[in-house]
């Protein structure tokens, strides 16, 4: 695909054909469905995001990398700008390959820019930078278990890349694995980046030889350098060198020194002196030696005898497990016994999984199976004990469940939710199944579950700041712009849930306590359990925005109790979100939800203003108008009078209104001398009484006739 696309970009003389750029964009969308999932940026947008490329954070063979902020999303991003225009073919190949990957240990692609003078990639921003800088240009303390976690994360990413397309006899080879291309987040979780030299390999190898080998020579497989034929074994070689640098904190080549040759000759005390002194001690020496042994297997010159990355990842996980055992007990199983038995353990894993299936089918109603969960890992009881250190870090909980912090093998921080009762198991399972199928950055991600215990256990991504309720009740600085971002992103998450593409999901438990925040205050909606309800039209293609007549007929005429409960949840979400808005502008965490609505309603009726209720920390003169607009919108969300219920907005309208309020506020702030028309709530068209609320949520207040083709706008 990349070759045909790049040919559109140049004339016969090799000069960029700018007239064809728009045609190229159309061709991209028509040729690859994956590209349609990513945002196309203009050159002006990229300049604005990066503040005219004001903050450089890295440089590679193909481009320079800058930090930026997405205005609409508030998210920090990294923008890779290609240095030369004649790299358009390489750019197309990189985007095409990167767009096909979705893995926790691969940097997430957000979008791209194909301009007349600029080629850029926009990805998520990874806070700690790259492994090369941390190992060799800083004094950051990195314990051995963290280093093993970094290695495991990178190995998992490569294992995924080397097997993700096996169904079509194709896979991805990275082609440039080195510490500089391994990024680390705040928890030291590895994120593989920079796919400029990556290739999609049909049958697992390139079908052409090249005399022009490109890459980082210090980490390049000599077999590839000599033969010019790329295979996944080349990545294995490079990863072996990364392992050596992790345990020594030295570069593979410094002057005449070559770590590979030194480790080949070193033995006994000489070998031990090569390791980083901060991690080398009596308890870790044997594990360090096993890591080096694995590294040597990775860079064998006989490439066919190098281990595959999935086996490398398994062995590293076993080493980390053994390290934990040694730290907890002086009577742990020897490392050699561990490695002699890891093949045996893999064979034993399947019966454990079957056992969990058996338990699941035997105890859960409606005979639900683990296969109904989408992209979710099945954990064993033993794994969860290791992850939570025997449930030693309690985050909180109540009558239904307790929450514990844990850490996965690749250093990913997680929350382990352990349910305390079996009474509502089916409802909780239903909520877990629904959540496992949702992909949205402002909805908490379900990573796994354990069905071996008497009660359910779910594993979620960890949000560092805790819940919105915690922040409201704390003394932490909480500026209005952050509160607006939380409101908008939560509204967008609910709008997403209420759309037909996700199956029309009513959350039912929206509250400050069910919205958690990450380090950047980005909100994530949680608690998809018993209250969560779903309407799913099995006959409709989820990728289409057309709602089938069959679904509408059932809702209009049958109105079964199941549909009724979903519709009630949709209304409940709007109502309860109104309460979240009131809590955000008042910073009230102790007042009951209904009481807060009553107090705000009384204030507006008495003074035609909510000023008496606003948080004093954000009541500056130029912010009063925006606070009044949010308060008014919140009260519309909480309308209870049946005759006026039609005036309650949908989540789509709420999200649009909040975005408009923020844009006007920002414009008013930056252009203080310009009179800006105040944002008013959108007037809504009264609905015909016979049309159910479901249509209101899906289509706004548009009148619908039976002959009108119904499409989501």
C-alpha positions as CSV (number, residue, x, y, z in Angstrom):
1,X,0.0,0.0,0.0
2,X,2.8,2.4,0.9
3,X,4.5,2.2,-2.5
4,X,1.3,3.0,-4.4
5,X,0.5,5.9,-2.1
6,X,3.9,7.4,-2.2
7,X,3.9,7.4,-6.0
8,X,1.0,9.8,-5.8
9,X,3.1,12.3,-3.9
10,X,5.8,12.9,-6.4
11,X,6.0,13.9,-10.1
12,X,8.2,12.1,-12.6
13,X,11.0,14.5,-11.7
14,X,10.8,13.6,-8.0
15,X,9.3,16.9,-7.0
16,X,6.4,16.7,-4.5
17,X,3.1,16.8,-6.2
18,X,1.1,19.0,-3.8
19,X,-1.9,19.0,-6.1
20,X,-2.4,15.3,-5.3
21,X,-2.3,15.6,-1.5
22,X,-6.1,15.8,-1.2
23,X,-6.5,12.8,-3.6
24,X,-4.0,11.0,-1.4
25,X,-6.0,11.6,1.7
26,X,-9.1,10.2,0.0
27,X,-7.2,7.2,-1.2
28,X,-5.9,6.6,2.3
29,X,-9.4,6.5,3.7
30,X,-10.6,4.2,0.9
31,X,-7.7,1.7,1.1
32,X,-7.3,1.2,4.8
33,X,-10.1,1.0,7.4
34,X,-7.5,1.4,10.2
35,X,-6.6,4.9,9.1
36,X,-10.2,6.1,9.5
37,X,-9.9,5.5,13.3
38,X,-7.2,8.2,13.6
39,X,-7.4,11.9,13.4
40,X,-6.1,13.8,10.4
41,X,-4.5,17.1,11.4
42,X,-3.8,20.1,9.3
43,X,-0.4,21.9,9.4
44,X,-1.9,24.8,11.2
45,X,-3.3,22.5,13.9
46,X,0.0,20.8,14.4
47,X,1.7,24.2,14.8
48,X,-0.9,25.2,17.3
49,X,-0.7,21.9,19.2
50,X,3.1,22.2,19.5
51,X,3.1,26.0,20.1
52,X,5.0,26.4,16.8
53,X,7.3,23.5,17.7
54,X,8.4,25.2,20.9
55,X,9.3,22.2,23.1
56,X,11.7,19.6,21.4
57,X,11.9,16.3,23.4
58,X,13.8,14.1,21.0
59,X,15.4,13.4,17.6
60,X,15.8,10.3,15.5
61,X,17.0,9.3,12.1
62,X,13.8,10.3,10.3
63,X,12.5,13.2,12.4
64,X,12.3,15.5,15.4
65,X,9.9,15.0,18.3
66,X,8.1,17.8,20.1
67,X,5.7,18.0,23.0
68,X,2.2,19.4,22.5
69,X,-1.2,19.7,23.9
70,X,-4.5,18.9,22.2
71,X,-6.7,21.9,22.8
72,X,-10.0,20.0,22.6
73,X,-8.8,17.0,24.6
74,X,-6.4,18.7,27.1
75,X,-4.1,15.7,26.5
76,X,-0.3,16.0,26.3
77,X,1.0,14.5,23.0
78,X,4.2,13.9,21.2
79,X,4.5,15.1,17.6
80,X,7.1,13.5,15.4
81,X,7.9,15.8,12.4
82,X,9.7,14.2,9.5
83,X,12.8,16.1,8.7
84,X,12.9,15.7,4.9
85,X,10.1,15.8,2.4
86,X,11.7,12.9,0.4
87,X,10.8,10.6,3.3
88,X,7.1,10.4,2.3
89,X,7.3,6.8,1.4
90,X,8.8,6.0,4.8
91,X,6.2,8.1,6.5
92,X,3.4,6.3,4.8
93,X,4.8,2.9,5.8
94,X,5.3,4.0,9.4
95,X,1.7,5.3,9.8
96,X,0.3,2.3,8.0
97,X,2.1,-0.2,10.3
98,X,1.6,1.9,13.6
99,X,-2.1,2.3,12.9
100,X,-2.6,-1.5,13.0
101,X,-1.3,-1.9,16.6
102,X,-3.2,-1.7,19.8
103,X,-1.2,-3.0,22.8
104,X,-0.5,-1.7,26.3
105,X,3.3,-1.7,25.7
106,X,3.1,0.1,22.3
107,X,2.9,3.8,22.1
108,X,-0.6,4.8,21.0
109,X,-1.0,6.5,17.7
110,X,-3.5,9.5,17.8
111,X,-3.3,10.9,14.3
112,X,-1.2,12.2,11.4
113,X,-0.6,15.3,9.2
114,X,0.1,15.1,5.5
115,X,0.7,18.7,4.5
116,X,2.4,20.5,1.6
117,X,5.5,21.0,3.6
118,X,5.1,18.9,6.7
119,X,4.7,15.2,7.5
120,X,3.9,14.5,11.2
121,X,2.8,11.8,13.5
122,X,0.8,12.6,16.7
123,X,1.1,10.0,19.5
124,X,0.4,9.8,23.2
125,X,3.0,11.5,25.4
126,X,5.0,9.2,27.6
127,X,6.1,11.1,30.7
128,X,9.5,9.7,31.8
129,X,11.2,9.8,28.4
130,X,13.3,7.0,26.9
131,X,15.2,4.1,28.5
132,X,18.5,5.3,27.0
133,X,18.4,8.6,28.8
134,X,17.3,7.0,32.1
135,X,20.0,4.3,32.0
136,X,22.9,6.4,30.8
137,X,22.1,10.1,31.4
138,X,20.5,10.1,34.8
139,X,21.0,9.0,38.4
140,X,17.5,7.6,38.7
141,X,17.4,4.6,41.0
142,X,16.0,1.6,39.2
143,X,15.6,-1.6,41.3
144,X,16.0,-5.0,39.6
145,X,12.3,-5.8,39.7
146,X,11.5,-2.6,37.9
147,X,14.2,-3.4,35.3
148,X,12.7,-6.8,34.8
149,X,9.3,-5.2,34.4
150,X,10.7,-2.9,31.7
151,X,12.1,-5.9,29.9
152,X,8.9,-7.8,30.2
153,X,6.9,-4.9,28.8
154,X,9.2,-4.6,25.8
155,X,9.2,-8.4,25.2
156,X,5.4,-8.5,25.4
157,X,5.1,-5.8,22.7
158,X,7.5,-7.6,20.4
159,X,5.7,-10.9,21.0
160,X,2.5,-9.2,20.0
161,X,4.0,-7.7,16.9
162,X,5.6,-11.0,15.9
163,X,2.3,-12.9,16.1
164,X,-0.5,-10.4,15.7
165,X,-1.1,-11.2,12.0
166,X,-0.3,-14.9,12.0
167,X,-3.9,-15.5,10.8
168,X,-3.0,-13.9,7.5
169,X,0.5,-15.3,7.4
170,X,1.9,-11.8,8.2
171,X,3.6,-10.2,11.1
172,X,5.4,-7.0,12.1
173,X,9.1,-6.7,12.6
174,X,10.2,-3.5,14.5
175,X,13.6,-3.3,12.9
176,X,15.2,-0.8,15.4
177,X,14.9,-2.0,18.9
178,X,17.2,-0.1,21.3
179,X,16.8,1.7,24.6
180,X,16.2,5.1,22.8
181,X,13.0,3.6,21.3
182,X,11.7,2.2,24.6
183,X,9.7,4.9,26.4
184,X,8.7,4.7,30.0
185,X,5.6,6.1,31.8
186,X,5.4,7.3,35.4
187,X,5.2,3.7,36.6
188,X,8.2,2.6,34.5
189,X,5.9,0.7,32.1
190,X,7.7,0.2,28.8
191,X,6.1,1.6,25.6
192,X,7.8,0.6,22.3
193,X,8.0,3.5,19.9
194,X,9.4,4.7,16.5
195,X,8.2,2.4,13.7
196,X,10.1,4.2,11.0
197,X,12.1,1.0,10.1
198,X,9.3,-1.4,10.8
199,X,8.0,-3.7,8.1
200,X,4.9,-5.9,7.6
201,X,6.3,-9.3,6.7
202,X,4.3,-11.8,4.7
203,X,5.2,-15.3,5.8
204,X,7.5,-13.9,8.5
205,X,10.3,-12.6,6.3
206,X,11.0,-10.1,3.6
207,X,10.9,-11.4,0.1
208,X,13.6,-9.1,-1.1
209,X,17.2,-8.6,-0.1
210,X,18.6,-5.1,0.3
211,X,22.2,-3.8,0.0
212,X,21.2,-0.6,1.9
213,X,20.6,-1.7,5.5
214,X,19.3,1.0,7.7
215,X,19.3,1.1,11.5
216,X,21.4,1.6,14.7
217,X,24.6,-0.3,14.0
218,X,25.3,-0.9,17.7
219,X,22.1,-2.8,18.2
220,X,21.8,-4.3,14.7
221,X,21.8,-8.0,14.1
222,X,25.0,-8.9,12.1
223,X,23.1,-11.6,10.2
224,X,20.7,-8.8,8.9
225,X,23.7,-6.5,8.3
226,X,25.4,-9.3,6.2
227,X,22.3,-10.8,4.4
228,X,20.0,-7.8,4.2
229,X,16.9,-9.8,4.9
230,X,14.7,-8.7,7.7
231,X,13.1,-11.3,10.1
232,X,11.7,-11.3,13.6
233,X,14.9,-12.9,14.8
234,X,16.6,-9.5,14.1
235,X,14.4,-8.0,16.9
236,X,15.4,-10.8,19.2
237,X,19.1,-10.0,18.7
238,X,18.5,-6.3,19.5
239,X,16.4,-7.1,22.5
240,X,19.3,-9.3,23.9
241,X,21.5,-6.2,23.9
242,X,18.9,-4.2,25.7
243,X,18.9,-6.9,28.4
244,X,22.7,-6.4,28.8
245,X,22.3,-2.7,29.1
246,X,19.6,-3.1,31.7
247,X,21.7,-5.2,34.1
248,X,25.0,-3.3,33.6
249,X,23.8,0.3,33.0
250,X,26.5,0.5,30.4
251,X,26.3,1.1,26.7
252,X,26.9,-2.0,24.6
253,X,29.8,-0.2,22.8
254,X,32.0,2.5,24.4
255,X,35.2,3.1,22.6
256,X,36.9,-0.2,22.1
257,X,34.7,-1.9,24.8
258,X,32.0,-4.3,23.5
259,X,29.7,-5.8,26.2
260,X,28.9,-8.8,24.1
261,X,32.6,-9.9,23.8
262,X,33.3,-9.1,27.5
263,X,30.3,-11.2,28.7
264,X,31.4,-14.1,26.5
265,X,34.8,-14.2,28.3
266,X,33.8,-13.2,31.8
267,X,33.3,-15.7,34.6
268,X,33.0,-15.8,38.4
269,X,34.1,-12.6,40.1
270,X,34.9,-11.0,36.7
271,X,31.3,-11.5,35.6
272,X,29.8,-10.2,38.8
273,X,31.8,-6.9,38.5
274,X,30.1,-6.2,35.2
275,X,26.7,-5.8,36.7
276,X,25.4,-2.5,38.0
277,X,26.5,-2.4,41.6
278,X,23.1,-0.9,42.8
279,X,21.3,-4.2,41.9
280,X,24.1,-6.8,42.4
281,X,23.9,-8.5,45.8
282,X,23.8,-12.0,47.2
283,X,20.1,-12.4,46.6
284,X,20.1,-11.2,43.0
285,X,23.3,-12.6,41.6
286,X,21.9,-15.8,40.3
287,X,19.0,-14.0,38.7
288,X,21.3,-11.5,37.0
289,X,23.3,-14.4,35.6
290,X,20.2,-16.0,34.3
291,X,19.2,-12.7,32.6
292,X,22.7,-12.7,30.9
293,X,22.2,-16.3,29.9
294,X,18.9,-15.4,28.2
295,X,20.5,-12.4,26.5
296,X,23.3,-14.6,25.1
297,X,20.6,-16.9,23.6
298,X,19.0,-13.9,22.0
299,X,22.1,-12.8,20.1
300,X,23.4,-16.2,19.0
301,X,24.9,-15.9,15.5
302,X,22.8,-18.9,14.5
303,X,19.6,-16.9,14.3
304,X,17.4,-20.0,13.9
305,X,18.4,-21.1,17.4
306,X,17.4,-17.8,19.0
307,X,14.3,-18.0,21.2
308,X,11.0,-16.5,20.1
309,X,9.8,-13.4,21.9
310,X,6.8,-15.1,23.5
311,X,9.2,-17.6,25.2
312,X,11.6,-14.7,26.2
313,X,8.6,-12.9,27.8
314,X,7.6,-16.1,29.7
315,X,11.1,-16.6,31.1
316,X,11.4,-13.0,32.2
317,X,8.1,-13.3,34.0
318,X,9.4,-16.4,35.8
319,X,12.6,-14.6,36.8
320,X,10.6,-11.7,38.2
321,X,8.4,-14.1,40.1
322,X,11.5,-15.8,41.5
323,X,13.0,-12.5,42.5
324,X,9.9,-11.6,44.5
325,X,10.1,-15.0,46.2
326,X,13.6,-14.4,47.2
327,X,12.8,-11.0,48.6
328,X,9.9,-12.5,50.6
329,X,11.6,-15.7,51.8
330,X,15.1,-17.1,52.1
331,X,13.7,-20.6,51.4
332,X,12.6,-19.9,47.8
333,X,12.9,-22.5,45.0
334,X,16.2,-22.4,43.2
335,X,16.3,-20.5,40.0
336,X,17.5,-23.6,38.0
337,X,14.5,-25.6,39.3
338,X,12.3,-22.7,38.3
339,X,13.6,-22.7,34.8
340,X,13.5,-26.4,34.4
341,X,9.9,-26.4,35.3
342,X,8.6,-23.4,33.3
343,X,7.7,-25.6,30.3
344,X,5.8,-27.9,32.7
345,X,4.0,-24.9,34.3
346,X,2.8,-23.7,30.9
347,X,1.2,-27.1,30.3
348,X,-0.5,-26.9,33.7
349,X,-2.0,-23.4,32.9
350,X,-4.7,-24.8,30.6
351,X,-6.3,-27.1,33.2
352,X,-6.4,-24.1,35.5
353,X,-8.2,-22.1,32.8
354,X,-10.6,-25.0,32.2
355,X,-11.2,-25.1,35.9
356,X,-12.2,-21.5,35.9
357,X,-14.5,-22.1,33.0
358,X,-16.1,-24.9,34.9
359,X,-16.6,-22.8,38.0
360,X,-18.0,-20.0,36.0
361,X,-20.6,-22.2,34.2
362,X,-21.5,-24.0,37.4
363,X,-22.1,-20.9,39.5
364,X,-23.1,-18.0,37.3
365,X,-26.7,-17.8,36.1
366,X,-27.6,-17.8,32.4
367,X,-24.6,-20.0,31.8
368,X,-22.4,-17.0,30.8
369,X,-18.9,-17.9,29.8
370,X,-15.5,-16.3,30.0
371,X,-15.5,-16.0,26.2
372,X,-18.1,-13.3,26.4
373,X,-15.4,-11.0,27.9
374,X,-13.6,-9.1,25.1
375,X,-9.8,-8.6,25.2
376,X,-9.6,-9.4,28.9
377,X,-6.9,-11.5,30.6
378,X,-7.9,-14.4,32.9
379,X,-5.9,-14.3,36.1
380,X,-5.4,-17.1,38.6
381,X,-5.7,-16.7,42.4
382,X,-2.0,-17.2,42.7
383,X,-1.2,-14.4,40.2
384,X,-3.5,-12.0,42.0
385,X,-1.7,-12.7,45.3
386,X,1.6,-11.8,43.6
387,X,0.2,-8.7,41.9
388,X,-1.3,-7.3,45.1
389,X,1.5,-8.7,47.4
390,X,-1.2,-10.8,49.1
391,X,-3.7,-7.9,49.2
392,X,-1.5,-5.7,51.3
393,X,-2.4,-2.3,49.8
394,X,-6.0,-1.5,50.5
395,X,-7.3,1.5,48.6
396,X,-10.8,1.5,50.0
397,X,-14.2,-0.2,49.7
398,X,-17.6,-0.6,51.1
399,X,-20.3,-3.2,51.7
400,X,-20.1,-4.8,48.2
401,X,-16.4,-4.8,47.4
402,X,-12.9,-3.9,48.4
403,X,-10.2,-2.2,46.2
404,X,-6.5,-3.1,46.3
405,X,-3.6,-1.6,44.4
406,X,-1.4,-4.0,42.4
407,X,1.4,-4.1,39.9
408,X,1.5,-6.3,36.8
409,X,4.7,-8.0,35.6
410,X,5.5,-5.1,33.2
411,X,5.2,-2.5,36.0
412,X,1.6,-1.4,35.0
413,X,-0.3,-0.2,38.1
414,X,-3.7,-1.7,38.5
415,X,-6.7,-1.7,40.8
416,X,-8.0,-5.1,41.9
417,X,-11.7,-5.1,42.9
418,X,-12.6,-8.0,45.1
419,X,-16.4,-8.5,45.5
420,X,-17.5,-9.5,49.0
421,X,-20.8,-11.2,48.2
422,X,-22.1,-13.7,45.6
423,X,-25.7,-12.4,45.7
424,X,-25.4,-10.1,42.7
425,X,-22.8,-12.1,40.8
426,X,-24.7,-12.2,37.6
427,X,-25.3,-8.5,37.5
428,X,-21.6,-7.8,38.2
429,X,-20.6,-10.2,35.5
430,X,-23.0,-8.5,33.1
431,X,-21.4,-5.1,34.0
432,X,-17.9,-6.6,33.4
433,X,-18.9,-8.0,30.0
434,X,-20.3,-4.6,28.9
435,X,-17.2,-2.8,30.1
436,X,-14.8,-5.2,28.4
437,X,-16.4,-4.2,25.0
438,X,-16.0,-0.5,25.6
439,X,-13.0,1.4,24.2
440,X,-13.0,5.0,25.2
441,X,-10.2,7.0,26.8
442,X,-12.6,8.5,29.5
443,X,-14.0,5.1,30.5
444,X,-12.0,2.9,32.8
445,X,-10.4,0.0,31.1
446,X,-11.1,-3.5,32.3
447,X,-7.8,-5.5,32.1
448,X,-8.8,-8.8,33.5
449,X,-10.9,-11.0,35.8
450,X,-10.5,-14.0,38.1
451,X,-13.3,-16.5,38.3
452,X,-11.6,-19.1,40.4
453,X,-12.6,-17.7,43.8
454,X,-16.0,-17.9,45.4
455,X,-16.5,-14.2,44.7
456,X,-15.7,-12.2,41.5
457,X,-12.4,-10.3,41.1
458,X,-12.0,-7.6,38.4
459,X,-8.7,-5.9,37.5
460,X,-8.8,-2.3,36.1
461,X,-6.3,0.3,35.1
462,X,-5.1,2.5,38.0
463,X,-6.0,6.2,38.3
464,X,-3.4,8.0,40.4
465,X,-5.6,10.9,41.7
466,X,-8.4,8.7,43.1
467,X,-12.0,9.7,42.7
468,X,-13.5,13.1,41.9
469,X,-15.1,13.0,45.3
470,X,-11.7,12.6,46.9
471,X,-10.4,15.7,45.0
472,X,-13.5,17.8,45.9
473,X,-12.9,17.0,49.6
474,X,-9.2,17.7,49.5
475,X,-7.1,20.9,49.8
476,X,-5.5,20.3,46.3
477,X,-5.5,23.2,43.9
478,X,-8.4,22.7,41.6
479,X,-8.6,25.4,38.9
480,X,-11.8,26.1,36.9
481,X,-10.2,25.0,33.6
482,X,-9.5,21.5,35.0
483,X,-13.0,21.3,36.3
484,X,-14.3,22.2,32.9
485,X,-12.2,19.5,31.3
486,X,-13.5,16.9,33.8
487,X,-17.1,17.9,33.0
488,X,-16.6,17.8,29.2
489,X,-14.7,14.5,29.1
490,X,-17.2,12.8,31.4
491,X,-20.1,14.1,29.3
492,X,-18.4,12.8,26.2
493,X,-18.0,9.4,27.8
494,X,-21.7,9.3,28.7
495,X,-22.6,10.5,25.2
496,X,-20.5,7.6,23.8
497,X,-22.3,5.1,26.0
498,X,-25.7,6.4,25.0
499,X,-24.9,6.0,21.2
500,X,-26.2,3.0,19.3
501,X,-22.7,2.1,18.2
502,X,-21.9,0.9,21.7
503,X,-25.2,-0.9,22.1
504,X,-27.1,1.9,24.0
505,X,-25.6,1.6,27.5
506,X,-27.2,3.2,30.5
507,X,-24.6,3.6,33.2
508,X,-27.0,4.2,36.1
509,X,-24.5,5.1,38.8
510,X,-22.9,8.4,37.7
511,X,-21.5,10.3,40.6
512,X,-18.4,12.1,41.8
513,X,-17.4,8.8,43.5
514,X,-17.6,6.8,40.2
515,X,-15.4,9.2,38.3
516,X,-11.7,8.7,38.9
517,X,-8.8,10.9,37.7
518,X,-5.3,10.1,36.4
519,X,-2.2,12.2,37.1
520,X,-3.3,14.8,34.6
521,X,-6.8,15.0,36.1
522,X,-8.3,13.3,33.0
523,X,-11.5,11.6,34.1
524,X,-12.4,8.0,33.7
525,X,-16.0,6.7,34.3
526,X,-16.1,3.6,36.5
527,X,-18.4,1.2,38.4
528,X,-20.1,-0.7,35.5
529,X,-21.8,-3.2,37.8
530,X,-25.3,-4.0,38.8
531,X,-26.9,-0.8,37.6
532,X,-25.4,-0.9,34.1
533,X,-28.0,-1.7,31.4
534,X,-27.6,-2.4,27.7
535,X,-29.8,-2.6,24.6
536,X,-28.1,-4.5,21.8
537,X,-29.4,-5.0,18.4
538,X,-27.8,-8.3,17.3
539,X,-28.9,-7.9,13.8
540,X,-27.3,-4.5,13.3
541,X,-23.7,-3.9,12.2
542,X,-22.1,-2.0,15.2
543,X,-19.9,-0.1,12.8
544,X,-22.9,1.5,11.1
545,X,-24.8,4.5,12.4
546,X,-28.1,3.2,11.2
547,X,-30.6,1.9,13.8
548,X,-32.6,-1.0,12.5
549,X,-36.4,-0.9,12.2
550,X,-36.4,-4.1,14.3
551,X,-34.9,-2.4,17.3
552,X,-37.1,0.7,17.0
553,X,-40.2,-1.4,16.6
554,X,-39.4,-3.3,19.8
555,X,-38.8,-0.1,21.7
556,X,-41.9,1.7,20.3
557,X,-44.4,-1.0,20.6
558,X,-43.2,-3.8,22.9
559,X,-41.5,-1.6,25.5
560,X,-40.4,-4.6,27.5
561,X,-39.2,-4.1,31.0
562,X,-35.6,-4.6,29.9
563,X,-35.8,-1.7,27.5
564,X,-37.7,0.4,30.1
565,X,-34.9,-0.1,32.6
566,X,-32.3,1.0,30.0
567,X,-34.3,4.1,29.2
568,X,-34.6,4.9,32.9
569,X,-30.8,4.6,33.2
570,X,-30.3,7.0,30.3
571,X,-32.5,9.6,32.1
572,X,-30.7,8.8,35.4
573,X,-27.3,9.5,33.8
574,X,-28.4,12.9,32.6
575,X,-29.9,13.7,36.0
576,X,-27.0,12.5,38.0
577,X,-24.5,14.2,35.7
578,X,-26.3,17.5,36.5
579,X,-25.4,16.8,40.2
580,X,-21.7,16.2,39.2
581,X,-21.7,19.6,37.5
582,X,-23.1,21.3,40.6
583,X,-20.5,19.6,42.8
584,X,-17.7,20.8,40.4
585,X,-18.7,24.4,40.6
586,X,-19.5,24.4,44.3
587,X,-16.7,21.9,45.4
588,X,-19.2,20.4,47.7
589,X,-18.4,16.9,48.7
590,X,-20.4,16.4,51.9
591,X,-23.9,17.5,50.8
592,X,-26.2,14.8,49.5
593,X,-26.8,14.8,45.8
594,X,-30.5,15.6,46.1
595,X,-29.9,18.3,48.7
596,X,-27.4,20.0,46.5
597,X,-29.9,20.2,43.7
598,X,-32.5,21.7,46.1
599,X,-30.0,24.3,47.4
600,X,-29.0,25.4,43.9
601,X,-32.6,25.5,42.7
602,X,-33.5,27.7,45.7
603,X,-30.6,30.0,45.0
604,X,-31.6,30.5,41.3
605,X,-35.2,31.1,42.2
606,X,-34.3,33.6,44.9
607,X,-31.4,35.6,43.3
608,X,-31.6,34.4,39.7
609,X,-28.0,33.4,40.3
610,X,-26.0,30.6,41.8
611,X,-23.2,32.8,43.1
612,X,-24.0,32.1,46.7
613,X,-23.2,28.4,46.0
614,X,-20.1,28.8,43.9
615,X,-16.7,27.7,45.2
616,X,-15.0,30.9,46.5
617,X,-11.6,29.7,45.0
618,X,-12.9,30.1,41.4
619,X,-15.2,33.1,41.8
620,X,-13.2,35.7,39.9
621,X,-15.0,38.4,38.0
622,X,-14.4,37.0,34.5
623,X,-15.4,33.5,35.6
624,X,-18.9,34.4,37.0
625,X,-20.6,34.1,33.6
626,X,-19.2,30.7,32.9
627,X,-20.2,29.4,36.3
628,X,-23.7,30.7,35.9
629,X,-24.0,29.0,32.5
630,X,-22.8,25.7,34.0
631,X,-25.2,26.0,36.9
632,X,-28.1,26.7,34.6
633,X,-27.2,23.7,32.4
634,X,-26.9,21.5,35.5
635,X,-30.4,22.5,36.7
636,X,-31.8,21.6,33.2
637,X,-30.3,18.2,33.6
638,X,-32.0,17.7,37.0
639,X,-35.5,18.7,36.0
640,X,-38.0,16.4,37.8
641,X,-41.3,17.9,36.8
642,X,-43.0,15.4,34.5
643,X,-44.5,18.1,32.3
644,X,-41.1,19.7,31.8
645,X,-39.1,16.5,31.5
646,X,-38.9,17.0,27.7
647,X,-36.7,20.0,28.3
648,X,-34.1,17.9,30.0
649,X,-31.2,17.7,27.5
650,X,-29.6,14.6,26.2
651,X,-25.9,13.8,27.0
652,X,-25.0,14.7,23.4
653,X,-26.6,18.1,23.9
654,X,-24.9,18.5,27.3
655,X,-21.5,17.7,25.9
656,X,-22.0,20.2,23.0
657,X,-23.2,22.9,25.4
658,X,-20.2,22.4,27.7
659,X,-17.8,22.6,24.8
660,X,-19.5,25.8,23.6
661,X,-19.4,27.3,27.1
662,X,-15.6,26.6,27.3
663,X,-14.8,28.0,23.9
664,X,-16.7,31.2,24.7
665,X,-15.1,31.5,28.1
666,X,-11.6,31.0,26.6
667,X,-12.3,33.6,23.9
668,X,-13.6,36.0,26.5
669,X,-10.5,35.5,28.6
670,X,-8.0,35.9,25.8
671,X,-9.8,38.7,24.1
672,X,-11.0,40.7,27.1
673,X,-11.5,43.9,25.0
674,X,-13.8,42.1,22.6
675,X,-17.5,41.9,23.5
676,X,-18.5,38.3,23.2
677,X,-22.1,37.1,23.1
678,X,-22.8,35.0,26.1
679,X,-23.6,31.4,25.5
680,X,-27.2,30.5,26.0
681,X,-28.6,27.0,26.5
682,X,-29.8,25.4,23.3
683,X,-33.6,25.7,22.8
684,X,-35.1,22.4,22.3
685,X,-38.1,21.3,20.3
686,X,-40.9,19.7,22.3
687,X,-41.3,16.1,21.5
688,X,-44.4,14.2,20.6
689,X,-45.6,12.4,23.7
690,X,-45.7,9.0,22.0
691,X,-41.9,9.0,21.1
692,X,-39.9,7.3,23.8
693,X,-36.9,8.8,25.5
694,X,-34.6,6.4,23.7
695,X,-35.0,8.4,20.5
696,X,-34.4,11.6,22.4
697,X,-31.1,10.3,23.6
698,X,-30.0,9.0,20.2
699,X,-31.3,11.7,17.9
700,X,-31.7,14.8,20.1
701,X,-35.1,16.4,19.6
702,X,-35.6,15.8,15.9
703,X,-39.1,14.8,14.8
704,X,-39.2,11.3,13.4
705,X,-41.8,9.8,11.0
706,X,-42.2,6.2,10.2
707,X,-41.0,6.9,6.6
708,X,-37.9,8.8,7.7
709,X,-34.6,6.8,7.5
710,X,-33.2,7.1,11.0
711,X,-29.5,7.9,11.3
712,X,-27.4,9.2,14.1
713,X,-26.2,12.7,13.5
